[in-house]
Amino acid sequence: MVFRDITRQQTERKLLEHQASHDSLAGLVNRREFERRLERAVETAREQHKQHVLLFWIWMNSSW
């Protein structure tokens, strides 16, 4: 029997997943991840005959 410590690989995988789904400056989910989560919520609501609420707010900084 052979055992191998994969802790480092798991940590690196989690970091890459986070980087792929989040904005590096703000730390918020990016558009692709937002759309994926929204689609999952809509599918869940449909399957379970439930409702979800979405609040989408865009802040425009006038100094830019």
Protein Blocks (a to p, Z undefined) as FASTA:
>chain_A
ZZddfklmmmmmmmmmmmmmpcfklopacfklmmmmmmmmmmmmmmnopacddddddddd
fkZZ
